[in-house]
């Protein structure tokens, strides 16, 4: 497929280590995405019910084998988790790669202007305790951001659930600036967000530029939580398979799953399928500053940030997915002071032990 021409001005940055030392040209469209995709991509919040089917027990085992995220402490920005990549034209070597490609193919199936030689699926897994948090973050080419201070995001982010346990995915319509750290790291107000609770087989898709997390504070109190600090660990696990859809751009940290680890994976080829045919209706809720206050701190471009969102928690228990519409001032990303320590990986997982150790 050939890329369409438009009037956007090219932006050039040095290639990240691991390729060669030559300059490459990264051309972004008016929305800050890699240029060329003219239509056919749905950036709206989407939730599909029972999209994942097959031998999920074996696939959960493989997700546990792949998982390598550790908890984050102190001022570290990201965890030390690994992500993997399979190109749109590459043949999968394991069922995890095949599923990643299936998800890529589904969401890119109607796209126009995609160069499949420069597109693919970044994927990883999360296997965490049901009462742990996944910290707020933006997905991006982390190597490019660290080396050149430029934020390039995937076109789409997706979450496919393999269990019913754990915190909901919380995606807020807030974006980081293209130049890392500019404009107070994207501080400002949000109008919409989605809350999507884990349900085995369900599949969530959203604009890959948006801020997202999985805060356990959004779990309904009826599931054994209280407003008091958590003291006991849950034995159940929140298991998810995550895929970022990259179009016309391959992230610098893109590597295939290590061939020497393939023998640890047990799911036979063709045992799992994803068919997001039944899109769920999403409940809609208005939020005001009178609703319960949710505060989420994180670090972005060496600056402390805090997301303050007012959410009517009691209504969350009535639906698997809820679209939140914020009245003026009900959801704000605030910029704080600069910090010294910095690291760069994907998601941050914060466990109860980490919270206790910081007190």
ZAVEX-141680 format. One line per 2 residues: their letters; for each residue x, y, z of C-alpha. Coordinates in steps of 0.5 Angstrom, whole numbers, plus 500, padded with zeros to 3 digits. Layout:
# residues N
a	X,Y,Z | ...
This chain:
# residues 359
xx	500,500,500 | 503,507,498
xx	503,513,503 | 498,519,501
xx	501,526,501 | 499,531,505
xx	502,538,507 | 505,536,514
xx	512,538,515 | 517,533,516
xx	521,532,523 | 528,529,523
xx	531,526,528 | 537,521,529
xx	536,514,529 | 536,510,536
xx	542,506,538 | 541,499,535
xx	540,501,528 | 545,505,525
xx	548,512,526 | 545,516,520
xx	539,521,520 | 532,518,519
xx	526,522,517 | 520,521,522
xx	514,525,519 | 508,526,523
xx	501,528,521 | 497,533,524
xx	495,529,530 | 502,527,532
xx	501,520,529 | 506,517,524
xx	504,520,517 | 501,516,511
xx	494,513,514 | 489,517,511
xx	483,513,514 | 480,506,516
xx	482,506,523 | 477,507,529
xx	480,511,534 | 474,511,539
xx	474,507,545 | 471,500,543
xx	470,494,548 | 468,487,545
xx	465,481,549 | 468,474,549
xx	473,476,543 | 478,471,545
xx	476,464,545 | 480,457,545
xx	485,454,550 | 485,459,555
xx	488,455,560 | 494,454,556
xx	495,461,554 | 494,463,561
xx	500,459,562 | 504,462,556
xx	502,469,559 | 505,467,566
xx	512,465,562 | 512,471,558
xx	511,476,564 | 517,479,566
xx	515,486,569 | 517,488,576
xx	514,493,581 | 516,500,581
xx	519,503,587 | 520,511,589
xx	521,516,583 | 522,511,577
xx	518,512,571 | 517,505,569
xx	518,498,570 | 523,493,568
xx	518,490,563 | 520,487,556
xx	515,488,550 | 516,484,544
xx	514,486,536 | 512,482,530
xx	512,485,524 | 506,485,519
xx	509,481,514 | 513,476,519
xx	511,469,521 | 509,468,528
xx	513,463,531 | 509,462,537
xx	501,462,539 | 503,469,543
xx	505,472,536 | 500,469,532
xx	495,472,537 | 498,479,537
xx	498,479,529 | 491,477,529
xx	489,483,533 | 493,487,529
xx	490,485,523 | 483,486,526
xx	484,493,527 | 488,495,521
xx	484,491,516 | 480,497,513
xx	486,502,514 | 488,506,507
xx	496,508,507 | 499,503,511
xx	506,500,509 | 506,493,512
xx	514,493,511 | 514,499,517
xx	508,496,521 | 507,491,526
xx	504,489,533 | 508,490,540
xx	506,486,545 | 507,483,552
xx	503,480,558 | 501,482,565
xx	500,477,571 | 499,481,577
xx	496,480,584 | 488,482,583
xx	489,488,588 | 495,491,585
xx	496,497,581 | 498,499,574
xx	501,506,574 | 499,511,570
xx	503,512,563 | 503,513,556
xx	505,508,551 | 511,510,546
xx	517,509,543 | 521,509,549
xx	528,509,546 | 527,515,542
xx	524,519,548 | 530,517,552
xx	535,519,547 | 532,524,543
xx	526,527,547 | 521,525,542
xx	514,522,543 | 512,517,538
xx	506,513,540 | 502,507,537
xx	496,508,533 | 492,504,538
xx	493,500,544 | 489,494,546
xx	488,490,552 | 485,483,552
xx	483,480,559 | 484,472,561
xx	481,473,568 | 476,476,571
xx	480,479,577 | 483,486,578
xx	483,493,577 | 479,496,571
xx	483,499,565 | 482,507,566
xx	484,510,559 | 483,518,560
xx	483,523,553 | 490,526,555
xx	496,526,551 | 503,527,552
xx	506,533,547 | 511,531,541
xx	517,534,545 | 518,530,551
xx	517,535,557 | 514,541,553
xx	507,544,555 | 508,542,562
xx	508,534,560 | 501,535,557
xx	498,538,563 | 491,540,563
xx	483,538,563 | 480,532,560
xx	473,531,558 | 472,523,557
xx	475,517,560 | 473,509,560
xx	473,504,565 | 474,497,563
xx	473,492,568 | 477,485,567
xx	472,480,564 | 475,473,561
xx	475,474,553 | 473,481,553
xx	478,486,548 | 479,493,549
xx	481,498,544 | 483,505,545
xx	487,511,542 | 494,509,543
xx	496,516,545 | 492,517,551
xx	494,516,558 | 492,510,561
xx	493,505,568 | 489,500,572
xx	488,503,579 | 486,498,584
xx	482,504,588 | 477,504,582
xx	475,497,585 | 468,496,588
xx	468,496,595 | 464,489,595
xx	470,485,592 | 473,486,599
xx	476,492,599 | 475,498,604
xx	477,505,604 | 483,503,609
xx	490,501,606 | 490,494,604
xx	494,489,608 | 492,482,605
xx	494,480,598 | 489,477,594
xx	491,470,591 | 487,471,585
xx	491,474,579 | 489,479,573
xx	492,476,567 | 492,480,560
xx	495,480,553 | 497,487,551
xx	498,489,544 | 500,496,541
xx	498,497,533 | 504,501,530
xx	503,503,523 | 508,506,518
xx	513,506,524 | 517,501,528
xx	519,503,535 | 526,503,536
xx	526,497,542 | 522,492,537
xx	525,485,538 | 522,478,537
xx	520,474,542 | 527,470,544
xx	527,464,540 | 531,460,546
xx	525,461,550 | 520,458,545
xx	520,452,549 | 517,455,555
xx	511,456,551 | 505,450,551
xx	500,453,547 | 499,449,540
xx	498,453,534 | 491,455,532
xx	489,454,539 | 487,461,541
xx	483,465,536 | 480,473,537
xx	474,475,533 | 472,482,536
xx	465,481,533 | 460,483,538
xx	462,490,540 | 459,492,547
xx	454,497,549 | 458,502,553
xx	454,505,559 | 455,513,560
xx	456,517,566 | 457,524,567
xx	462,526,573 | 462,532,577
xx	467,535,582 | 462,533,587
xx	464,525,586 | 469,521,589
xx	476,524,588 | 481,519,585
xx	489,521,585 | 494,518,581
xx	501,520,581 | 507,518,576
xx	513,521,573 | 513,524,566
xx	519,527,563 | 523,527,570
xx	517,531,572 | 512,529,578
xx	505,529,575 | 498,528,578
xx	492,526,575 | 486,528,579
xx	479,525,577 | 472,525,580
xx	469,519,579 | 462,516,582
xx	465,510,584 | 458,506,587
xx	456,506,579 | 462,503,577
xx	459,496,579 | 453,496,575
xx	457,495,568 | 463,492,565
xx	465,498,561 | 463,505,563
xx	464,512,559 | 466,517,563
xx	464,524,561 | 467,530,566
xx	464,536,567 | 468,542,567
xx	474,541,572 | 472,534,574
xx	479,531,571 | 485,534,571
xx	492,533,570 | 497,537,574
xx	504,538,573 | 509,538,579
xx	516,539,581 | 522,536,577
xx	525,530,580 | 532,527,578
xx	532,519,578 | 529,517,571
xx	528,510,568 | 525,508,561
xx	520,501,561 | 513,500,559
xx	508,499,565 | 509,500,572
xx	506,495,577 | 505,497,584
xx	504,492,589 | 501,493,597
xx	508,491,599 | 511,497,595
xx	506,502,598 | 507,499,605
xx	515,500,604 | 514,507,602
x	511,509,608
